[in-house]
Amino acid sequence: MICKPRRISQHATQATGSGRWRLMLFMLAVPGIASAADPAPSDAPPVLNVIPVEGAADAAPDPARESEPVALEEIFVTAQKSRQSLRQVPASVSTLSGESLRNSKILSAGDVNGYVPNTQLRVSPFAGELRIRGYGTSLSNVGFEPSVGLVIDDVYYGRSAFLSTLMYDVDRLEVIRGPQGALFGKNTVAGVVNITTVDADRVRTGDLTVFARRDGEILDARGGVSLPLGDALFSRLSGAVQQFDGLYYNTALDRPEADLQSYAGRAKLRFTELPGDAELRLAVSGGRQTGNGNLFQLSKASDATLALFRQYDPDVEANPYDRNLSSNVPSRVDVETQTASAAIEVPWTETAGFDTLTLTSVSAYARSDVRERTIDFDFSPLPVVRLDLVEPTPYTQFSQELRFNGLAPSLFGAFGRTEFVGGLYYLQSSLLSHDLAAVEDLGAAAAFVIAARSGSAAQGRPLGGALADSLASLLGRIVASPLDDALVTGQTNRERAELLLDQRQQAAAAYGQFTTYLTERFAGIVGWRLGVESKRAHLSSQAPDGAIFLPAILGQANFDTRRQRNETESSPKLGIKYDWTPAIASYLVWAKGYKGGGYNALPFNDQSLEYGPETANTYEAGLKTRLLDSTLDVNLAAFLTDFDDLQVSVFDGSSFNIQNAASARSQGFEADFRWLSPFPGTSVRGNAGYTDAYYRRYPNGPAPATADVDSVDLSGRTLASAPRWSASLIPQVSLPGASPAWGVQLQVEALYTSQRYLDVDLDPNTLQPETLMFNARASVGARDGAWSLSLFAANLSKERVLAQVTDEPVAPGNFGAVRQDRGRELYAALKLDF
């Protein structure tokens, strides 16, 4: 879309250990563009609208106004459950508009990484891992509550995986950092991802954007249409279709893996001019995602296990970067989601001492059905262990919120202007996780165990105990009589276990926050949320009598139990803010966050079934400024967060253990800027983030699988998946076309992330090196926004990025990895507005 120069940006620079020299590219670049000069004139060349702001209408240049300066548009957010200028929000918030998402080819949650400081998002159709300031919840266990809240169109979603199908037709994406429990409730100890989708418009509008990779293996189409249905009834229909032909090739099954077919749609109705000037918004959505589900490539393997693997697939290797994997399990993923919501706003004026008072009711229902999900537990071509669904895995939730937003000239007759938000919240949810862990072929499993613990393979911790003696006896009989089919088949049929978590949850809370100006410029902030929660669960692990392999290798033990836990949540917030001028504001806030306890969704035995809540205390100071005749925005925030009773999910090489095992600290800063250069048609945005996230106390941390001890002291060591530095720098240049009706825009992106460990045991084999990724875009389009054609070059620097590295089960010293990048790519995109 081509339009008048508006103004962009939000990010800056950084450095890290061995990567410090690479960050100098950022530091050298900024001074060269940051010298202030006169703002760009209003008749500057047209540019593509990629500014992450909202609310301004395009207009043709007026010669009579050529002397007026061009200014940055104001960014408005709902980070405090009411519409406010970003500069007035006492929190560290980053925003990306829908136009920015399109113009940076951000098509999924994972694509946000690099554009928002101190933020790592990873979402699959059935699981999600959102991390802010180095902290988040592992996606390895669906029983875990999230650490980063997900809110879409004023509705809280209890599982991050909903983001996989609902992130389209986005008007604005906000990342709110730090505990947000006072307003958004529990399970927001690290922050909130707050998304607003495009509303039904009063005029007929439509848009369509189609992305295609050069080889045609990735296609993405998304858009929406707003249709007025009368003077007081408006509608919007939107949707997204994605087709990925596969990120990997499975040499064992001769098929693509991690392919995706995704379909999603949303319908909205907006009723206005209801009695009392009320407005009613109704929305429904649905989506389905299917694909082949094998993701792990061997990244390291012993010679003995590789030799065994090659008896089943001669092409198997241990290279996580060649996009070849080898798995014998034809894994599939099939997930459906449905949502529905009704929101009514009733404005009251001059009521009970308020200048304005609005009552909002939000009722919502959501369901995610994992209809199919198969996992090759050993991610190898051997038929060893697989994990299947016994029945579909549904997560459902119903929520109801009643909220008051108000503005009063005083606080009950004292002090000055007061802003208030508060209300009541109720959530009811259910989760069913019913899995079958089964040995596929006992002979192959026996050979795998022997190979994994012989030759050059690391021995690791012994199996130990009577189970080890039973397994050794069984393996000896199989090796001595390899043709005894009855022995092998009979025992294989006994090596299967059903794992069950059937959970019901109810939660209710009351909350409120006052911001009162004690003087003309100085305000105090008081917020608090008090909630109660009850969870009931049925957990079991059941295997036939005589099972030996599963108990010895995966720690399986039969049990059946029903449990209930009740919790009380308290999330207070205190702060101050000072408006130095209308364009400069600062704040200091303390807040406490609360994350609920719960149950293990993969209960192989009864030793790690339940975990308690964790809490976070944060201190944050920030400064938000608009400078240089409103052509430069600079925002700074410094923070310190202490986590207590940290919930930790550890994969010890065989099974998952969940416990409250540690305390941690995260400290650092965020900085972002948007700048309208004095050079016509030129703008820059950037950010930088630093996070020092480490365990304050973790004396019994997990040891690497190759160690001869069960635990190590990780106190003082870094958290996993917590890069210290992240930064981006995005300059943009707009040029006039041969005709006043169209123009050209060029954009370059530099995205930096420092090194980080990808597994909680901090094994050196799980270390992801630093990356400095360069992207570029060239666009041509109409000034009025009717059309634009863009060419994207992604990952020009050919950085190799892994999203996860973990131990191969049963084989200490072997590792599997999930690759995140797709190498260097070329895309074309066509956008139409109508």
C-alpha positions in Angstrom: 0.0 0.0 0.0 1.4 3.4 -0.9 0.4 6.5 1.1 1.7 9.7 2.6 4.8 9.2 4.8 3.5 8.3 8.2 6.2 7.0 10.5 7.5 3.8 11.9 9.4 1.8 14.3 10.3 0.4 17.6 13.7 -1.3 18.1 17.5 -0.8 18.6 20.8 -2.7 19.4 22.9 -5.1 21.5 26.0 -7.2 22.2 27.0 -10.5 23.7 30.2 -12.3 24.6 31.8 -13.5 21.3 29.0 -11.9 19.4 29.8 -8.3 20.4 31.6 -7.5 17.2 28.4 -8.3 15.2 26.4 -5.9 17.3 28.7 -3.1 16.3 26.9 -3.2 12.9 23.9 -1.9 14.8 25.8 0.6 16.9 27.6 2.1 13.9 24.4 2.3 11.9 22.3 4.2 14.4 24.5 7.3 14.8 24.6 7.7 11.1 20.9 8.2 10.9 20.1 9.5 14.3 21.3 13.1 13.9 18.2 15.3 14.3 17.2 17.7 11.5 14.1 19.3 10.3 11.2 16.9 10.0 10.2 15.6 6.6 7.8 18.0 4.8 4.2 16.9 4.1 4.8 16.5 0.4 7.5 13.9 0.9 7.4 11.0 -1.6 4.7 8.4 -1.0 5.6 5.3 1.0 4.1 2.0 1.8 2.2 2.0 5.0 4.2 -0.3 7.2 4.0 1.8 10.4 3.1 -0.2 13.5 0.5 2.3 14.5 -3.2 2.7 14.0 -5.9 5.2 13.3 -4.8 7.8 10.7 -6.4 8.1 7.3 -4.4 8.6 4.2 -4.9 11.9 2.2 -3.5 13.5 -0.8 -0.7 16.1 -0.2 -2.0 19.6 0.1 0.4 22.3 -1.3 -0.9 24.8 1.2 0.4 22.6 4.0 3.9 22.0 2.7 5.5 23.9 5.5 3.8 21.8 8.2 6.0 19.2 9.9 5.2 15.5 9.5 4.8 13.8 12.9 4.7 10.2 14.1 1.2 9.0 14.6 0.1 8.1 18.1 0.0 4.4 19.0 -3.0 3.3 21.0 -3.2 0.0 23.0 -5.4 -1.9 25.4 -2.6 -3.1 27.7 -4.7 -1.9 30.7 -8.1 -3.1 29.4 -8.9 0.3 28.1 -7.8 2.3 25.1 -4.8 4.4 25.9 -1.9 6.1 24.3 1.1 3.8 24.5 3.0 6.6 26.2 0.5 6.7 29.1 0.8 3.0 29.9 3.1 2.3 32.9 4.5 -0.9 31.5 7.0 -2.2 28.9 4.9 -2.8 25.8 5.9 -3.5 22.2 3.3 -3.3 19.4 3.1 -4.4 15.8 0.2 -3.3 13.6 -1.4 -5.6 11.1 0.2 -3.7 8.3 3.6 -4.2 9.9 3.0 -7.9 10.2 2.2 -8.1 6.5 5.1 -6.0 5.4 7.6 -8.1 7.4 6.0 -11.3 6.3 5.0 -12.3 9.8 2.6 -15.1 9.1 2.7 -17.0 12.4 3.6 -16.5 16.1 7.1 -17.8 15.6 7.8 -15.2 12.9 7.4 -12.5 15.6 10.8 -13.5 17.1 13.4 -10.9 16.4 11.0 -8.0 15.9 10.1 -7.7 19.6 12.8 -7.6 22.2 13.2 -10.2 25.0 10.4 -12.3 23.5 10.4 -15.8 22.1 7.3 -17.4 20.7 6.9 -21.0 19.5 3.5 -22.4 18.7 2.3 -25.7 17.1 -1.3 -26.8 16.4 -1.5 -28.7 19.7 1.0 -26.9 22.0 2.5 -23.5 22.6 5.6 -22.0 24.3 5.6 -18.3 24.9 8.6 -16.7 26.6 9.1 -13.2 27.8 12.3 -11.9 29.5 13.8 -15.4 29.5 10.8 -17.1 31.2 8.0 -19.3 29.9 6.4 -22.7 30.1 7.7 -25.7 28.2 5.4 -27.1 25.5 6.3 -30.7 26.4 3.3 -31.3 28.7 -0.3 -30.1 28.0 -1.0 -30.2 31.7 1.1 -27.2 32.3 -0.5 -23.8 32.7 1.1 -21.0 30.5 3.4 -18.4 32.0 2.5 -15.8 29.3 -1.2 -15.1 29.0 -2.9 -15.1 25.6 -5.7 -12.6 25.0 -7.5 -12.2 21.7 -10.3 -9.7 21.3 -10.7 -9.3 25.0 -10.9 -13.1 25.6 -8.3 -15.0 27.7 -7.3 -18.4 26.2 -6.1 -21.0 28.7 -3.8 -22.7 26.2 -1.3 -20.9 23.9 -1.9 -23.3 21.0 -5.0 -21.3 20.1 -2.6 -18.8 18.7 -1.8 -21.2 15.9 -5.1 -20.8 14.2 -6.3 -17.4 15.4 -3.4 -15.2 14.3 -4.9 -13.6 11.2 -6.8 -10.5 10.2 -4.8 -8.8 13.0 -5.3 -5.1 13.6 -2.7 -4.9 16.4 -0.4 -7.2 18.4 0.8 -6.1 21.8 3.5 -7.8 23.9 3.1 -6.6 27.5 6.1 -7.6 29.7 6.2 -8.5 33.4 3.4 -9.9 35.7 0.0 -8.7 34.7 -2.0 -10.5 37.3 -3.8 -7.4 38.7 -5.8 -7.0 35.4 -5.3 -10.1 33.4 -5.3 -12.7 36.1 -3.2 -15.8 37.0 -0.9 -17.4 34.5 0.5 -14.1 33.3 3.7 -14.1 35.5 5.9 -13.3 32.5 3.5 -11.1 30.6 0.7 -11.1 28.1 0.4 -11.4 24.3 -2.7 -9.2 23.5 -4.1 -9.3 20.0 -6.9 -7.2 18.5 -8.4 -8.3 15.2 -9.9 -6.1 12.6 -13.4 -4.8 13.6 -16.5 -4.7 11.5 -16.3 -1.3 9.7 -19.1 1.2 9.0 -18.1 1.3 5.3 -17.6 -1.5 2.8 -13.9 -2.5 2.7 -11.9 -5.5 1.8 -8.4 -6.8 1.7 -6.6 -9.8 0.4 -2.9 -10.7 0.7 -1.3 -13.7 -1.0 2.3 -14.9 -0.2 4.1 -17.5 -2.3 7.6 -18.8 -2.0 9.7 -19.0 -5.2 9.4 -22.8 -5.4 5.7 -22.7 -4.7 6.1 -25.0 -1.7 4.7 -22.4 0.6 1.4 -20.6 -0.1 -0.5 -18.3 2.2 -3.6 -16.3 1.5 -5.5 -14.2 4.1 -7.9 -11.3 4.1 -11.3 -10.0 5.1 -14.4 -8.1 4.0 -16.4 -5.6 6.0 -20.0 -5.2 4.9 -22.5 -2.8 6.4 -25.9 -4.5 6.8 -27.8 -1.4 7.7 -27.4 1.9 9.5 -26.7 0.2 12.8 -25.5 -3.3 11.9 -22.1 -4.1 10.5 -20.3 -7.3 9.6 -16.9 -8.7 8.8 -15.8 -12.0 7.3 -12.2 -13.0 7.4 -10.1 -16.1 6.8 -6.7 -17.6 6.2 -5.5 -20.5 4.1 -1.9 -21.9 4.4 -0.3 -24.7 2.5 3.3 -25.8 3.4 4.7 -28.8 1.4 7.0 -29.8 4.2 10.1 -28.6 6.0 11.8 -32.0 6.1 12.1 -35.2 4.1 11.7 -38.5 5.9 14.1 -41.0 4.3 12.6 -43.9 6.2 9.0 -43.4 4.9 9.8 -41.5 1.7 7.5 -38.6 2.5 7.6 -34.9 3.6 7.4 -34.0 7.3 6.2 -30.9 9.1 3.9 -30.0 6.2 0.8 -28.1 7.0 -2.7 -27.6 5.6 -4.5 -24.9 7.6 -7.9 -23.4 7.1 -9.4 -20.7 9.4 -12.3 -18.3 9.3 -13.9 -15.7 11.5 -17.3 -13.9 11.3 -18.2 -10.8 13.3 -21.4 -8.8 13.8 -21.5 -5.4 15.4 -24.8 -3.9 16.5 -24.8 -0.2 17.3 -27.5 2.3 18.4 -29.0 -0.1 20.9 -30.9 1.2 23.9 -28.7 3.3 26.1 -26.2 3.8 23.3 -25.0 0.2 23.9 -23.0 -1.8 21.4 -23.1 -5.6 20.9 -20.3 -7.5 19.2 -20.7 -11.2 18.3 -17.9 -13.3 16.8 -17.4 -17.0 15.9 -14.4 -18.7 14.4 -13.3 -22.1 13.3 -10.1 -23.6 12.0 -8.4 -26.9 11.2 -4.8 -27.8 10.8 -3.4 -31.1 9.5 0.0 -32.4 8.5 2.7 -35.0 9.0 4.0 -34.7 12.5 7.6 -35.9 12.7 9.9 -33.0 13.7 13.0 -34.4 15.3 16.2 -34.9 13.3 19.1 -36.7 15.0 21.8 -34.1 15.8 24.2 -36.5 17.5 24.4 -40.2 17.7 27.0 -42.9 18.7 28.6 -45.1 16.0 26.9 -48.1 17.5 23.4 -46.7 17.3 24.0 -45.2 13.8 25.1 -48.6 12.6 21.9 -50.2 14.0 19.7 -47.4 12.5 21.2 -48.0 9.1 20.0 -51.6 9.1 16.5 -50.1 8.9 17.3 -47.0 6.8 20.7 -46.7 5.1 20.3 -43.0 4.6 20.0 -42.1 8.3 22.6 -39.6 9.6 23.0 -37.2 12.5 23.0 -33.8 10.9 20.3 -31.4 12.2 20.7 -28.9 9.3 20.2 -31.0 6.1 16.4 -31.2 6.4 16.5 -35.0 6.3 15.1 -37.1 9.2 14.4 -40.7 9.6 11.4 -42.0 11.5 9.5 -45.2 11.1 6.2 -43.9 12.6 3.8 -42.2 10.1 3.0 -39.4 12.5 0.0 -37.3 11.8 -1.4 -34.1 13.4 -5.1 -33.1 13.1 -6.4 -30.3 15.2 -9.7 -28.4 15.1 -10.6 -25.2 17.0 -13.9 -23.4 17.5 -14.5 -20.1 19.4 -17.5 -17.9 20.0 -17.9 -14.7 22.0 -20.4 -12.0 22.8 -19.4 -8.6 24.1 -21.7 -5.8 25.0 -20.6 -2.3 26.1 -23.0 0.0 27.9 -21.8 3.6 28.4 -23.0 5.6 31.4 -22.2 9.3 31.7 -22.0 11.4 34.8 -22.8 8.5 37.1 -21.8 8.2 40.7 -19.2 10.9 40.4 -17.7 9.6 37.1 -17.3 11.7 34.0 -17.6 8.5 32.0 -18.4 5.0 33.0 -18.6 2.0 30.8 -19.9 -1.5 31.6 -18.5 -4.3 29.5 -19.7 -7.9 29.5 -17.6 -10.5 27.6 -18.9 -14.1 27.3 -16.8 -16.6 25.5 -16.5 -20.2 24.6 -13.5 -22.0 23.0 -12.6 -25.6 22.2 -9.5 -27.2 20.7 -9.7 -30.8 19.6 -6.5 -32.7 19.0 -8.1 -35.4 16.8 -4.9 -37.1 15.9 -1.4 -36.8 17.2 1.3 -39.6 16.9 4.8 -39.3 18.2 7.8 -41.4 17.4 9.2 -41.4 21.0 12.7 -42.4 19.9 12.7 -40.3 16.7 14.6 -43.0 14.8 13.9 -45.6 12.0 13.7 -48.3 14.6 10.3 -49.6 15.7 10.9 -49.0 19.4 8.3 -46.8 21.2 5.5 -44.7 19.9 2.9 -42.5 21.6 -0.6 -42.4 20.2 -3.9 -40.9 21.3 -6.4 -43.4 22.7 -9.1 -40.9 22.0 -9.2 -37.2 20.8 -7.8 -34.7 23.3 -10.2 -31.8 23.8 -9.6 -28.7 25.8 -12.7 -26.6 26.4 -13.3 -23.4 28.3 -16.1 -21.0 29.1 -15.4 -17.5 30.5 -17.5 -14.6 31.7 -16.1 -11.2 32.5 -18.0 -8.1 33.8 -15.9 -5.0 33.7 -16.2 -1.3 34.6 -14.0 1.4 33.0 -14.4 4.8 34.4 -12.9 8.3 34.5 -13.6 10.6 37.4 -12.5 14.2 38.3 -11.3 12.9 41.7 -11.0 9.9 43.9 -14.1 10.0 46.1 -13.6 13.8 46.4 -9.9 13.7 47.1 -6.9 14.3 44.8 -7.3 14.8 41.1 -8.3 12.9 37.9 -8.8 9.2 38.4 -8.9 6.4 36.0 -10.5 3.1 37.2 -10.9 -0.4 35.7 -12.3 -3.3 37.7 -14.6 -6.2 37.6 -15.4 -9.9 38.1 -14.1 -12.9 36.1 -15.1 -16.6 35.9 -13.5 -19.4 34.0 -14.5 -23.1 33.6 -12.4 -25.5 31.7 -11.8 -29.2 31.0 -8.8 -31.1 29.6 -8.7 -34.7 28.6 -5.3 -36.3 27.7 -5.4 -40.0 27.0 -2.3 -41.5 25.5 -1.0 -45.0 24.6 2.8 -45.6 25.0 3.6 -48.8 23.2 6.7 -50.8 22.3 6.4 -51.5 18.5 8.9 -54.4 18.2 10.6 -55.9 21.3 13.5 -57.3 19.3 14.3 -53.9 17.8 13.8 -52.2 21.2 16.2 -54.8 22.7 18.8 -54.1 20.0 18.4 -50.4 20.5 19.1 -50.6 24.3 22.1 -52.8 23.7 23.5 -50.5 21.0 22.8 -47.3 23.1 24.8 -48.7 26.0 27.8 -50.1 24.1 30.6 -49.1 21.9 31.3 -45.3 21.8 27.9 -44.5 23.3 28.0 -42.8 26.7 26.9 -45.1 29.4 24.9 -42.6 31.4 23.2 -43.5 34.6 22.5 -47.2 35.2 18.9 -48.6 35.1 19.4 -50.1 38.5 17.3 -52.3 40.7 15.1 -55.4 40.1 13.8 -53.8 36.9 17.3 -53.7 35.4 17.8 -57.4 36.3 14.4 -58.4 34.7 15.3 -56.4 31.6 18.7 -57.9 31.3 17.3 -61.4 31.6 14.6 -60.6 29.0 17.2 -59.1 26.6 19.5 -62.1 27.1 16.7 -64.5 26.2 15.8 -62.5 23.0 19.5 -62.3 21.9 19.9 -66.1 22.7 16.7 -67.0 20.8 16.2 -64.3 18.1 13.8 -66.6 16.2 11.5 -67.3 19.1 8.6 -65.4 17.6 6.2 -66.4 20.5 8.6 -65.0 23.1 9.0 -61.7 21.2 5.4 -61.2 20.1 4.0 -62.2 23.5 6.2 -59.8 25.4 5.6 -57.0 22.9 1.9 -57.2 23.4 2.5 -56.7 27.1 4.7 -53.6 26.6 2.0 -51.0 26.3 0.6 -48.5 28.8 -2.3 -46.1 28.8 -1.7 -42.7 30.4 -4.7 -40.6 31.5 -5.3 -37.1 32.8 -8.9 -36.0 33.0 -9.1 -32.6 34.5 -11.9 -30.1 35.5 -11.1 -26.6 36.5 -13.2 -23.7 37.9 -11.8 -20.2 38.8 -13.3 -16.9 39.8 -11.7 -13.6 40.6 -12.4 -9.9 41.5 -10.0 -7.3 40.3 -9.5 -3.5 40.2 -6.9 -0.8 39.4 -7.0 2.9 40.2 -4.7 5.5 38.7 -5.1 8.8 40.6 -3.3 12.0 40.0 -2.1 13.3 43.3 -0.9 16.5 41.7 -1.2 17.8 38.2 1.6 15.6 36.9 2.2 12.9 39.6 -0.1 9.9 39.8 -0.3 6.9 42.1 -1.3 3.4 40.9 -3.0 0.7 43.0 -4.2 -2.6 41.7 -5.2 -5.9 43.1 -6.7 -9.2 42.0 -8.1 -11.9 44.4 -9.1 -15.2 42.9 -9.9 -18.8 43.9 -9.5 -21.9 41.8 -10.4 -25.6 42.1 -9.0 -28.4 40.0 -10.2 -32.0 40.0 -8.2 -34.7 38.2 -8.3 -38.4 37.4 -4.9 -39.7 36.7 -3.8 -43.3 35.8 -1.1 -45.4 34.2 -2.1 -48.9 33.3 0.0 -51.6 31.6 -0.7 -55.4 31.3 0.9 -57.7 33.9 4.3 -58.8 33.0 5.5 -55.6 31.3 9.2 -55.2 31.7 10.6 -52.9 29.1 8.3 -49.9 29.8 8.9 -50.0 33.5 12.6 -50.3 33.1 13.1 -47.7 30.3 10.3 -45.3 30.9 9.7 -45.7 34.6 6.2 -46.9 34.1 4.3 -48.2 37.1 0.6 -49.0 37.4 -1.6 -46.7 39.5 -5.0 -45.0 39.5 -5.9 -42.0 41.6 -8.2 -39.0 41.9 -7.1 -35.7 43.3 -8.3 -32.2 44.0 -6.4 -29.0 44.6 -7.7 -25.6 45.7 -5.8 -22.4 45.5 -6.2 -18.8 46.4 -4.5 -16.2 44.1 -3.5 -12.7 45.2 -1.9 -10.4 42.7 -1.3 -6.9 44.0 0.3 -4.0 42.1 1.6 -0.6 43.3 3.2 2.1 41.2 3.8 5.8 40.5 4.0 7.7 37.2 5.1 11.3 36.4 4.2 13.3 33.3 7.2 15.6 32.8 5.6 17.1 29.8 2.7 16.0 27.5 5.4 14.2 25.5 7.5 12.6 28.3 6.4 10.2 31.0 8.1 8.0 33.5 6.9 5.3 35.8 8.0 2.9 38.6 5.9 -0.2 39.3 6.0 -3.2 41.6 3.7 -6.2 40.7 3.2 -9.7 41.9 2.2 -12.5 39.6 0.7 -15.9 40.2 0.8 -19.1 38.1 -1.5 -22.0 39.1 -0.4 -25.5 40.0 -1.7 -28.5 38.3 -1.2 -32.1 37.1 1.2 -34.1 34.9 -0.5 -35.0 31.6 2.1 -37.8 30.9 1.8 -39.7 34.2 4.1 -42.8 33.6 4.1 -43.4 37.4 2.7 -41.7 40.5 6.0 -40.1 41.5 5.6 -36.8 39.7 1.8 -36.2 39.4 1.2 -32.8 40.9 3.0 -29.5 41.2 2.2 -26.4 43.2 1.8 -22.7 42.2 4.7 -20.3 41.5 4.9 -16.6 42.1 6.8 -13.7 40.6 7.7 -10.3 42.1 8.7 -7.6 39.6 10.2 -4.2 39.9 10.1 -2.1 36.7 11.0 1.5 35.9 10.4 3.1 32.5 10.7 6.3 30.5 8.5 7.0 27.4 9.3 10.0 25.2 8.3 11.8 22.0 11.0 14.2 20.8 12.2 16.3 17.9 8.9 17.9 17.0 7.1 14.5 17.3 9.5 12.8 14.8 11.2 10.5 17.3 9.8 8.1 19.9 12.1 6.5 22.4 11.0 4.1 25.1 13.1 2.6 27.9 12.3 0.0 30.6 14.5 -1.7 33.2 13.3 -4.6 35.3 14.1 -7.2 38.0 11.9 -10.2 38.5 12.2 -12.9 41.1 10.4 -16.2 40.6 9.8 -18.5 43.5 8.7 -22.2 43.6 9.6 -22.4 39.9 7.7 -25.1 38.0 10.2 -27.2 36.2 9.5 -29.9 33.6 12.6 -32.2 33.2 13.0 -35.0 30.6 15.6 -37.2 32.2 16.2 -39.4 29.1 13.2 -41.6 29.7 10.2 -39.7 31.2 9.0 -36.2 32.2 9.3 -35.1 35.8 7.4 -32.0 37.0 8.2 -30.3 40.3 8.5 -27.0 42.1 12.3 -27.2 42.2 13.9 -23.8 41.9 13.9 -20.0 42.3 15.1 -17.8 39.5 15.8 -14.1 38.7 15.4 -12.2 35.5 16.9 -8.7 35.1 17.6 -6.4 32.2 16.1 -3.8 30.0 14.2 -3.1 26.8 14.6 -0.1 24.5 12.8 0.8 21.3 12.6 3.8 19.0 10.7 5.0 15.9 12.3 7.8 14.0 11.2 10.0 11.0 14.4 10.9 9.4 14.9 14.4 8.0 15.6 12.8 4.7 12.3 12.7 2.7 10.7 9.2 2.6 13.1 7.7 5.1 12.3 6.2 8.5 13.9 3.8 10.9 12.7 1.7 13.8 14.6 -0.5 16.1 14.9 -2.1 19.5 17.2 -3.8 21.9 16.7 -6.1 24.8 18.9 -7.6 27.5 17.9 -10.4 29.8 20.1 -12.0 32.5 17.9 -14.9 33.5 19.4 -17.4 35.9 18.6 -19.8 38.7 19.0 -18.3 42.1 18.6 -21.7 43.7 18.4 -25.0 42.0 20.5 -27.5 44.0 19.0 -30.6 42.4 18.9 -29.6 38.8 18.9 -32.2 36.1 22.2 -33.7 35.1 23.0 -34.3 31.4 22.0 -37.9 30.4 25.6 -38.9 30.0 26.5 -38.0 33.6 26.9 -40.7 36.2 24.9 -38.7 38.7 21.2 -38.0 38.9 21.4 -34.2 39.6 23.7 -31.2 39.6 23.6 -27.8 41.2 22.4 -25.3 38.6 22.3 -22.4 41.0 23.7 -19.3 39.3 23.4 -20.9 35.8 21.3 -19.5 33.0 17.7 -20.5 32.3 17.2 -22.5 29.1 15.8 -20.7 26.0 16.8 -17.4 27.5 19.1 -15.4 25.1 20.8 -12.5 26.8 20.6 -10.1 23.9 18.0 -9.5 21.2 17.9 -6.6 18.8 16.5 -5.4 15.5 17.2 -2.4 13.2 14.8 -1.7 10.3 15.4 1.2 8.0 13.0 2.0 5.2 13.2 4.2 2.2 10.3 5.3 0.0 10.8 6.6 -3.5 8.3 8.2 -5.9 7.2 6.3 -9.0 7.2 7.4 -12.5 3.6 8.5 -11.9 2.1 10.3 -8.8 -0.3 7.5 -8.5 2.3 4.9 -7.3 5.6 4.6 -5.5 8.4 2.3 -4.5 9.5 1.2 -1.0 12.7 -0.5 0.1 13.2 -2.1 3.5 16.1 -3.9 5.2 15.8 -5.8 8.4 18.7 -6.9 10.7 17.6 -9.2 13.5 20.0 -10.4 16.2 19.7 -13.0 18.9 22.5 -14.2 21.2 23.3 -17.7 22.1 21.1 -19.8 24.4 20.7 -23.3 25.7 17.7 -25.2 24.4 17.3 -27.8 27.2 17.0 -27.3 30.9 20.0 -29.5 31.8 22.3 -27.0 29.9 24.1 -29.7 28.1 26.7 -28.2 25.7 25.1 -30.2 22.9 22.0 -28.1 23.2 23.7 -24.7 22.7 22.3 -22.6 19.9 24.9 -20.1 18.7 24.1 -16.5 18.1 22.4 -15.4 14.9 22.4 -12.2 12.9 19.7 -12.5 10.3 19.1 -10.1 7.4 15.9 -9.8 5.5 14.9 -7.4 2.7 11.8 -6.2 0.9 11.1 -4.2 -2.3 7.6 -3.1 -2.9 5.7 -1.2 -5.6 2.2 0.0 -5.1 -0.6 2.5 -5.5 -0.5 5.6 -3.4 -4.2 5.1 -2.4 -3.4 1.6 -1.2 -5.5 -0.2 -3.8 -2.7 -2.6 -4.6 1.0 -3.4 -3.9 3.4 -6.0 -5.1 6.3 -7.0 -2.9 9.4 -9.2 -3.2 10.9 -10.6 0.0 14.3 -12.1 0.6 14.4 -13.9 3.9 17.5 -15.0 5.9 20.0 -13.6 3.4 22.8 -14.4 5.9 21.7 -18.1 5.8 21.6 -18.4 9.6 20.9 -21.8 11.0 18.5 -21.8 13.9 17.3 -24.7 16.1 14.2 -24.4 18.2 14.7 -27.4 20.4 17.4 -30.0 21.2 16.7 -32.8 23.6 18.1 -36.2 24.6 17.1 -39.2 22.5 15.1 -41.4 24.9 17.0 -44.5 26.2 20.2 -43.5 24.4 22.4 -41.3 26.6 24.7 -39.2 24.4 22.3 -39.1 21.5 20.3 -36.0 20.7 17.5 -34.9 18.5 16.8 -31.4 17.2 14.0 -29.4 15.7 15.0 -26.9 13.1 13.4 -23.5 13.1 14.8 -21.6 10.0 14.1 -22.6 6.4 17.4 -21.3 5.0 17.5 -18.5 2.5 14.1 -17.9 0.9 12.5 -15.7 -1.8 8.8 -14.7 -1.6 6.4 -12.7 -3.6 3.3 -11.1 -2.2 0.3 -9.4 -3.7 -1.9 -7.2 -1.6 -5.3 -5.8 -2.8 -7.5 -3.4 -0.9 -11.1 -2.9 -2.2 
